Amino acid sequence: MTANPTSAVVIGASGGIGQALVSRLAADETYAPIFALSRAQPPAPPGVRTQAIDLGDEASIAAAAATVGAAGPVGLIIVATGILHQDGVSPEKTFRALDPATMAAVFAVNTIGPALVAKHFVPLLARQGRCVFAALSARVGSIEDNRLGGWYAYRASKAALNQILRTLSIEVARIRPDALVVGLHPGTVASNLSRPFRPDPKAEGILQPEASAAHLLRVLGALDAKDTGGVFAWDGTRVPA
């Protein structure tokens, strides 16, 4: 552990990838303290601080940021939230299935929520030295890489998230030149998000949450300031815009 470590924050810490990220960070001891924020609060590793947060409620985001900020500067923020399906929400196979309420629900979680997290948490990032704000995106958010169509709301919400991260990176660089703002594509992970579409968690090409988290943290560790604003996959490749 460094002499004066900064803290790390995982938002969406109750999800499969979020829990795995918290466990990895706790074991690594690069950051202290570690905050695991989510609506549900599963058991956390020793030394990890938990607090409720709801990305649909800006007041709860502000309250969580106040708690984190009281512990000192932050070195790492990862927004590990996302929605692809839930009751009444599923990916569209055709434009004929587009529904405004469904689209609004998907954008609220995938785009607006992370943007509000940035609003309240980016000011907590350390003003000197390397620090990171990252959010889970998806390869299907790439406009250039879209060759299959479908999944309108999910694709569009992740593309919008990528644009928010890119815009945020430009502003943050003016006051924190060593900071990174990036999107992360975690791969196809055996989690509740992917289960209806990839029911066999041991199928080829599917990552376990622990493996995905390890890859993502390794990717973040290899990036530097010139990479800010980009979206990077679990294997380190850059996702096209």
PAKOL-82012 format. One line per 4 residues: their letters; for each residue x, y, z of N, C-alpha, C, CB. Coordinates in steps of 0.02 Angstrom, whole numbers. Glycine has a CB too. Layout:
A = X/Y/Z/X/Y/Z/X/Y/Z/X/Y/Z  ...
! end
This chain:
MTAN = 42/-60/0/0/0/0/44/62/0/-48/0/61  23/113/-37/61/175/-39/54/212/27/38/219/-98  99/260/38/100/295/102/36/335/113/160/340/107  13/368/61/-47/409/65/-95/391/9/-29/485/63
PTSA = -128/334/15/-169/311/-40/-232/353/-48/-189/238/-30  -256/358/-108/-321/388/-120/-373/333/-117/-322/424/-189  -435/353/-113/-489/304/-108/-511/281/-177/-548/334/-70  -549/227/-179/-579/201/-240/-654/193/-228/-547/133/-262
VVIG = -693/204/-280/-765/200/-275/-792/155/-331/-797/271/-279  -832/107/-313/-867/66/-363/-942/78/-354/-850/-11/-355  -974/103/-405/-1045/117/-404/-1080/63/-445/-1061/189/-431  -1129/31/-415/-1158/-29/-444/-1124/-91/-415/-1153/-28/-521
ASGG = -1106/-86/-351/-1064/-137/-320/-1101/-201/-304/-1034/-110/-257  -1167/-203/-314/-1204/-264/-300/-1210/-309/-362/-1273/-247/-275  -1192/-283/-420/-1195/-324/-481/-1136/-372/-485/-1195/-279/-543  -1139/-417/-533/-1086/-467/-539/-1017/-436/-549/-1100/-513/-595
IGQA = -1011/-390/-597/-947/-359/-610/-929/-311/-553/-948/-320/-677  -978/-275/-526/-965/-229/-471/-937/-264/-410/-1027/-192/-453  -967/-320/-391/-942/-357/-334/-871/-382/-346/-988/-416/-318  -858/-406/-407/-792/-431/-423/-740/-375/-422/-792/-465/-493
LVSR = -758/-316/-445/-712/-259/-442/-696/-241/-370/-743/-198/-479  -747/-239/-327/-735/-223/-257/-688/-273/-225/-802/-220/-218  -699/-337/-238/-656/-389/-209/-584/-382/-233/-683/-458/-228  -575/-368/-297/-508/-360/-325/-473/-300/-294/-510/-352/-401
LAAD = -508/-245/-289/-478/-184/-262/-461/-193/-188/-526/-125/-271  -504/-228/-151/-491/-239/-81/-429/-283/-71/-551/-272/-47  -421/-333/-114/-364/-378/-108/-299/-344/-130/-375/-441/-150  -304/-297/-177/-244/-266/-205/-213/-215/-157/-260/-232/-271
ETYA = -255/-180/-119/-233/-131/-69/-197/-70/-99/-188/-164/-20  -209/-56/-162/-181/6/-191/-219/67/-168/-182/2/-268  -284/59/-158/-327/114/-138/-354/102/-68/-384/124/-189  -363/156/-31/-394/150/35/-422/218/55/-343/124/88
PIFA = -483/220/81/-530/164/86/-561/148/18/-584/180/137  -600/94/17/-639/75/-42/-712/81/-25/-621/2/-66  -749/115/-69/-821/125/-59/-859/82/-109/-840/200/-67  -906/41/-84/-949/0/-126/-1019/29/-121/-948/-76/-104
LSRA = -1042/60/-174/-1105/95/-175/-1155/60/-221/-1096/169/-196  -1215/50/-196/-1267/18/-237/-1334/25/-201/-1251/-57/-250  -1388/10/-238/-1454/10/-205/-1459/-46/-154/-1510/4/-258  -1442/-107/-175/-1436/-163/-128/-1365/-164/-101/-1455/-231/-162
QPPA = -1357/-188/-41/-1291/-187/-10/-1273/-258/14/-1288/-137/48  -1243/-298/-32/-1222/-365/-12/-1162/-362/35/-1205/-407/-75  -1147/-417/68/-1088/-418/112/-1025/-396/74/-1077/-488/142  -984/-356/106/-924/-329/74/-862/-356/109/-925/-252/75
PPGV = -805/-357/74/-743/-379/106/-725/-334/164/-686/-381/55  -684/-358/211/-663/-317/268/-631/-252/244/-614/-356/312  -649/-199/278/-620/-134/263/-655/-95/208/-550/-144/243  -703/-126/175/-741/-92/122/-801/-57/152/-763/-142/66
RTQA = -810/6/136/-866/44/162/-924/42/112/-845/117/175  -983/29/137/-1042/24/94/-1090/82/108/-1077/-42/104  -1126/100/56/-1179/151/64/-1228/143/7/-1149/224/65  -1291/159/21/-1343/155/-30/-1336/213/-79/-1413/155/2
IDLG = -1351/198/-142/-1354/249/-194/-1405/227/-246/-1283/262/-225  -1440/274/-274/-1490/260/-326/-1477/309/-382/-1564/267/-299  -1455/283/-440/-1438/327/-496/-1499/362/-525/-1404/287/-550  -1558/341/-505/-1619/376/-525/-1639/432/-478/-1675/328/-532
DEAS = -1600/442/-425/-1615/492/-374/-1552/534/-363/-1639/458/-307  -1551/594/-392/-1491/635/-387/-1473/653/-315/-1500/699/-427  -1523/659/-271/-1508/675/-202/-1467/619/-169/-1573/686/-162  -1481/557/-187/-1443/502/-157/-1372/500/-185/-1478/435/-170
IAAA = -1364/520/-248/-1297/525/-277/-1256/579/-242/-1300/540/-353  -1288/636/-230/-1254/691/-195/-1236/671/-124/-1297/754/-194  -1280/635/-90/-1267/614/-21/-1209/564/-19/-1330/582/10  -1207/518/-66/-1152/469/-68/-1086/505/-83/-1165/415/-122
AATV = -1088/555/-128/-1027/592/-144/-1001/630/-83/-1040/641/-201  -1047/656/-43/-1026/692/18/-991/645/66/-1087/724/52  -1017/584/73/-985/535/117/-915/517/92/-1028/471/122  -910/504/27/-845/486/-2/-796/544/4/-853/465/-76
GAAG = -819/604/-11/-775/662/-9/-747/676/60/-812/722/-34  -784/658/112/-761/670/180/-700/627/197/-816/656/230  -688/574/157/-632/529/170/-568/551/135/-649/459/149  -572/605/96/-512/629/61/-517/619/-14/-451/593/87
PVGL = -463/635/-50/-464/632/-123/-474/561/-149/-401/661/-151  -505/558/-208/-521/493/-239/-474/481/-298/-594/492/-263  -448/420/-302/-403/403/-358/-436/363/-413/-346/364/-332  -492/330/-397/-525/287/-446/-599/285/-434/-496/215/-444
IIVA = -638/299/-486/-710/293/-485/-731/249/-543/-745/364/-489  -768/196/-529/-793/152/-583/-869/147/-575/-760/81/-580  -904/167/-627/-977/160/-629/-992/94/-664/-1011/221/-666  -1014/45/-625/-1024/-23/-651/-1098/-40/-656/-989/-74/-606
TGIL = -1138/10/-671/-1210/-1/-678/-1229/-10/-751/-1249/57/-647  -1289/-36/-763/-1312/-43/-831/-1376/-83/-833/-1259/-75/-875  -1416/-71/-885/-1478/-108/-894/-1484/-128/-968/-1539/-66/-872  -1500/-190/-979/-1516/-216/-1046/-1587/-242/-1048/-1467/-271/-1067
HQDG = -1608/-270/-992/-1676/-297/-987/-1698/-296/-914/-1681/-369/-1016  -1762/-293/-903/-1794/-302/-838/-1868/-309/-852/-1778/-241/-789  -1909/-310/-802/-1981/-317/-813/-2006/-261/-859/-2020/-316/-747  -2033/-281/-915/-2059/-231/-962/-2008/-200/-1008/-2093/-178/-925
VSPE = -1944/-219/-1000/-1890/-191/-1042/-1851/-249/-1073/-1843/-145/-999  -1845/-247/-1138/-1804/-297/-1173/-1778/-266/-1237/-1845/-362/-1188  -1722/-291/-1263/-1693/-262/-1325/-1741/-270/-1384/-1626/-295/-1340  -1745/-217/-1423/-1789/-218/-1482/-1756/-254/-1540/-1809/-146/-1502
KTFR = -1793/-296/-1573/-1767/-329/-1633/-1782/-288/-1695/-1797/-399/-1639  -1829/-242/-1692/-1849/-202/-1749/-1872/-134/-1725/-1905/-237/-1789  -1869/-85/-1770/-1892/-18/-1752/-1966/-17/-1736/-1878/31/-1809  -2003/-67/-1759/-2075/-71/-1744/-2088/-83/-1670/-2106/-127/-1785
ALDP = -2038/-106/-1634/-2045/-120/-1562/-2026/-61/-1518/-2004/-180/-1543  -2005/-5/-1548/-1983/52/-1508/-2041/79/-1465/-1957/108/-1554  -2024/92/-1402/-2073/116/-1354/-2041/172/-1313/-2098/58/-1307  -2073/229/-1308/-2041/286/-1274/-2026/274/-1200/-2084/347/-1281
ATMA = -2071/239/-1165/-2059/226/-1095/-1999/180/-1085/-2122/197/-1062  -1995/129/-1128/-1938/83/-1123/-1872/119/-1138/-1947/25/-1172  -1873/160/-1190/-1812/197/-1207/-1792/244/-1150/-1823/238/-1272  -1840/277/-1120/-1825/323/-1065/-1795/286/-1006/-1888/361/-1043
AVFA = -1821/225/-991/-1795/186/-935/-1723/165/-948/-1839/124/-924  -1707/145/-1009/-1640/123/-1026/-1591/182/-1023/-1639/90/-1095  -1612/238/-1051/-1568/297/-1049/-1557/322/-978/-1597/353/-1093  -1608/316/-936/-1602/340/-867/-1546/304/-830/-1668/331/-830
VNTI = -1540/238/-842/-1489/199/-807/-1422/202/-842/-1512/127/-801  -1422/194/-908/-1359/186/-945/-1325/252/-962/-1372/149/-1009  -1362/306/-964/-1333/369/-987/-1339/425/-935/-1366/391/-1052  -1400/438/-914/-1411/494/-868/-1381/479/-799/-1486/509/-861
GPAL = -1389/418/-775/-1361/400/-710/-1286/411/-706/-1376/328/-695  -1246/382/-752/-1174/395/-750/-1156/468/-758/-1140/355/-805  -1196/506/-797/-1182/577/-805/-1191/614/-739/-1228/608/-858  -1242/596/-701/-1253/628/-636/-1200/606/-586/-1323/611/-609
VAKH = -1177/544/-590/-1121/523/-548/-1060/567/-563/-1104/448/-561  -1046/578/-626/-990/621/-644/-998/691/-615/-982/626/-720  -1058/718/-619/-1072/785/-593/-1051/791/-520/-1146/801/-600  -1066/740/-480/-1054/745/-408/-988/714/-385/-1111/712/-371
FVPL = -961/666/-424/-902/631/-401/-837/655/-434/-909/558/-414  -839/681/-494/-777/705/-526/-742/759/-485/-792/731/-596  -779/805/-452/-745/855/-411/-705/824/-353/-795/904/-384  -718/761/-336/-682/728/-281/-616/698/-303/-725/674/-251
LARQ = -604/693/-369/-542/663/-393/-482/704/-370/-543/658/-470  -427/668/-356/-366/701/-335/-345/753/-387/-310/650/-325  -323/811/-364/-305/865/-410/-235/856/-439/-310/932/-375  -195/816/-408/-127/803/-433/-116/728/-438/-74/835/-387
GRCV = -79/708/-489/-65/638/-499/-119/602/-538/-55/604/-432  -106/540/-553/-152/500/-595/-216/484/-557/-117/436/-618  -272/494/-589/-337/475/-561/-382/455/-619/-368/532/-518  -434/416/-604/-474/385/-658/-548/390/-642/-454/312/-667
FAAL = -586/410/-692/-659/403/-692/-677/358/-750/-696/473/-696  -707/300/-736/-724/252/-788/-796/230/-780/-676/191/-786  -827/212/-836/-896/187/-834/-901/127/-881/-947/242/-853  -939/77/-861/-948/20/-905/-991/40/-965/-980/-39/-866
SARV = -963/30/-1023/-999/43/-1085/-1010/-25/-1119/-960/92/-1132  -1011/-27/-1185/-1022/-89/-1221/-998/-80/-1293/-1097/-111/-1219  -973/-134/-1322/-952/-130/-1392/-1011/-113/-1437/-921/-197/-1413  -1071/-135/-1419/-1129/-120/-1462/-1146/-46/-1462/-1189/-161/-1440
GSIE = -1115/-6/-1418/-1124/65/-1421/-1083/99/-1475/-1106/95/-1355  -1039/61/-1508/-999/88/-1562/-1042/97/-1625/-939/43/-1577  -1044/158/-1651/-1082/171/-1713/-1047/138/-1772/-1090/247/-1725  -981/145/-1774/-943/117/-1830/-946/41/-1832/-870/139/-1825
DNRL = -950/9/-1774/-948/-64/-1770/-1016/-96/-1776/-915/-84/-1705  -1069/-57/-1785/-1137/-84/-1787/-1151/-114/-1856/-1189/-29/-1771  -1151/-180/-1860/-1164/-214/-1923/-1224/-261/-1920/-1103/-254/-1944  -1253/-268/-1861/-1309/-314/-1853/-1376/-280/-1842/-1295/-360/-1795
GGWY = -1375/-217/-1819/-1437/-182/-1805/-1471/-208/-1742/-1484/-189/-1863  -1533/-186/-1731/-1570/-206/-1672/-1545/-173/-1609/-1567/-281/-1665  -1577/-190/-1553/-1558/-165/-1487/-1552/-89/-1487/-1491/-197/-1465  -1602/-55/-1512/-1599/16/-1523/-1584/56/-1460/-1664/40/-1552
AYRA = -1624/46/-1408/-1616/87/-1347/-1548/73/-1313/-1673/73/-1298  -1530/10/-1309/-1467/-7/-1275/-1407/21/-1314/-1460/-83/-1268  -1406/10/-1380/-1352/37/-1421/-1348/112/-1414/-1362/17/-1494  -1405/145/-1421/-1405/218/-1420/-1386/246/-1352/-1474/245/-1440
SKAA = -1408/213/-1298/-1391/237/-1231/-1316/231/-1218/-1430/198/-1179  -1285/177/-1243/-1213/169/-1233/-1174/216/-1279/-1192/97/-1246  -1199/229/-1340/-1166/278/-1383/-1169/347/-1351/-1199/279/-1453  -1227/363/-1321/-1233/427/-1287/-1187/431/-1226/-1306/439/-1265
LNQI = -1181/376/-1190/-1134/374/-1134/-1063/387/-1158/-1138/306/-1097  -1044/356/-1213/-976/366/-1239/-964/439/-1256/-965/322/-1301  -1015/472/-1283/-1008/543/-1300/-1002/585/-1236/-1067/567/-1342  -1039/568/-1185/-1034/604/-1122/-963/596/-1093/-1086/579/-1072
LRTL = -937/535/-1095/-870/523/-1069/-818/562/-1109/-854/449/-1070  -826/563/-1174/-779/600/-1217/-781/675/-1200/-794/588/-1291  -841/702/-1194/-849/773/-1179/-822/788/-1109/-922/793/-1184  -836/745/-1062/-811/753/-994/-735/752/-992/-839/698/-949
SIEV = -705/709/-1032/-632/703/-1032/-599/769/-1053/-609/646/-1078  -629/804/-1099/-602/867/-1123/-604/919/-1068/-641/892/-1185  -659/922/-1032/-666/971/-979/-620/954/-920/-738/975/-955  -618/890/-901/-577/870/-843/-503/882/-857/-589/796/-827
ARIR = -481/872/-919/-410/881/-936/-385/952/-923/-398/862/-1008  -430/1000/-924/-410/1069/-914/-388/1083/-842/-466/1116/-933  -416/1045/-795/-400/1058/-725/-362/1000/-692/-463/1072/-687  -366/941/-724/-330/882/-698/-295/848/-758/-379/833/-661
PDAL = -239/873/-780/-207/849/-840/-185/776/-837/-148/891/-856  -178/748/-778/-157/678/-771/-217/631/-762/-110/671/-713  -277/658/-767/-336/617/-756/-355/579/-819/-395/661/-733  -388/523/-809/-415/482/-863/-491/478/-856/-384/411/-862
VVGL = -526/488/-911/-599/476/-913/-610/428/-971/-640/543/-922  -633/367/-956/-638/316/-1008/-700/273/-999/-577/272/-1008  -721/243/-1054/-772/191/-1052/-739/123/-1056/-822/200/-1110  -772/73/-1028/-744/5/-1026/-796/-45/-1052/-722/-13/-955
HPGT = -775/-85/-1099/-817/-141/-1123/-795/-204/-1087/-813/-149/-1201  -836/-232/-1043/-814/-287/-1001/-814/-355/-1035/-856/-291/-941  -835/-358/-1098/-844/-422/-1131/-913/-450/-1115/-790/-471/-1109  -927/-509/-1142/-990/-543/-1124/-978/-581/-1060/-1014/-592/-1182
VASN = -1011/-560/-1007/-997/-584/-940/-1056/-626/-915/-982/-526/-892  -1042/-679/-880/-1094/-721/-849/-1125/-682/-791/-1065/-789/-825  -1178/-645/-807/-1210/-603/-756/-1285/-600/-772/-1179/-531/-755  -1322/-567/-728/-1394/-560/-739/-1409/-522/-803/-1427/-526/-681
LSRP = -1365/-476/-821/-1377/-435/-881/-1376/-478/-944/-1325/-380/-886  -1330/-525/-948/-1322/-564/-1010/-1358/-631/-1009/-1249/-575/-1024  -1381/-653/-951/-1406/-722/-945/-1462/-740/-994/-1431/-733/-875  -1512/-696/-1006/-1564/-716/-1054/-1539/-727/-1125/-1619/-664/-1054
FRPD = -1482/-698/-1141/-1456/-701/-1209/-1397/-749/-1215/-1435/-632/-1233  -1365/-764/-1159/-1310/-813/-1157/-1323/-858/-1096/-1240/-777/-1152  -1372/-904/-1102/-1393/-942/-1042/-1341/-990/-1015/-1454/-981/-1059  -1292/-1011/-1056/-1241/-1056/-1032/-1181/-1016/-1008/-1220/-1107/-1087
PKAE = -1170/-1010/-943/-1116/-967/-918/-1047/-994/-933/-1123/-958/-844  -1043/-1057/-955/-978/-1087/-970/-965/-1092/-1045/-973/-1156/-939  -1008/-1061/-1085/-999/-1063/-1157/-936/-1024/-1178/-1061/-1034/-1193  -910/-1043/-1236/-849/-1010/-1260/-861/-936/-1270/-826/-1042/-1327
GILQ = -813/-896/-1249/-817/-824/-1258/-851/-787/-1201/-852/-809/-1320  -877/-823/-1152/-909/-790/-1095/-860/-787/-1036/-974/-828/-1075  -852/-728/-1009/-806/-717/-953/-844/-722/-887/-772/-649/-958  -812/-749/-837/-838/-746/-769/-826/-675/-742/-805/-800/-723
PEAS = -869/-651/-698/-860/-583/-672/-791/-570/-644/-911/-569/-619  -763/-619/-608/-697/-609/-579/-643/-599/-632/-678/-669/-535  -649/-637/-687/-600/-630/-742/-608/-563/-776/-608/-687/-792  -671/-543/-788/-683/-478/-820/-656/-422/-778/-757/-468/-833
AAHL = -668/-424/-712/-644/-371/-668/-568/-367/-669/-668/-383/-597  -535/-425/-668/-462/-425/-670/-436/-395/-735/-435/-497/-662  -468/-412/-791/-448/-383/-855/-458/-308/-856/-488/-416/-913  -516/-285/-831/-531/-213/-833/-482/-173/-791/-602/-201/-809
LRVL = -466/-197/-733/-418/-161/-691/-348/-161/-722/-415/-191/-620  -331/-216/-755/-266/-218/-789/-265/-168/-848/-251/-290/-815  -320/-164/-884/-324/-115/-939/-318/-44/-913/-391/-124/-978  -354/-29/-859/-350/38/-830/-279/55/-808/-397/45/-771
GALD = -244/5/-782/-176/16/-759/-127/31/-814/-152/-43/-721  -144/9/-875/-98/19/-932/-112/83/-970/-103/-40/-978  -167/117/-956/-185/178/-993/-150/238/-963/-261/189/-994  -142/290/-1004/-116/353/-979/-156/411/-1006/-41/362/-997
AKDT = -135/471/-992/-176/530/-1007/-194/536/-1081/-139/592/-985  -152/512/-1126/-167/517/-1198/-227/474/-1217/-107/497/-1240  -246/427/-1175/-302/382/-1190/-369/408/-1165/-289/314/-1159  -368/465/-1129/-429/491/-1101/-481/505/-1155/-415/553/-1061
GGVF = -543/491/-1140/-598/501/-1187/-614/441/-1229/-582/557/-1232  -572/388/-1226/-583/329/-1267/-624/276/-1231/-518/300/-1288  -642/225/-1269/-677/167/-1241/-633/106/-1255/-749/158/-1272  -620/66/-1204/-573/11/-1210/-605/-55/-1188/-510/25/-1170
AWDG = -592/-107/-1226/-620/-173/-1210/-577/-208/-1158/-625/-216/-1274  -606/-262/-1131/-573/-301/-1079/-503/-327/-1100/-617/-359/-1059  -493/-335/-1165/-428/-360/-1189/-379/-303/-1207/-439/-404/-1249  -398/-242/-1192/-354/-185/-1204/-362/-151/-1271/-285/-207/-1197
TRVP = -401/-180/-1316/-411/-148/-1381/-458/-89/-1375/-438/-198/-1432  -447/-40/-1419/-489/19/-1419/-553/5/-1458/-451/80/-1449  -610/22/-1430/-675/12/-1463/-687/71/-1510/-733/4/-1411  -703/58/-1574/-715/114/-1621/-772/159/-1598/-730/87/-1691
A = -768/222/-1616/-821/269/-1597/-886/255/-1634/-798/342/-1611
! end
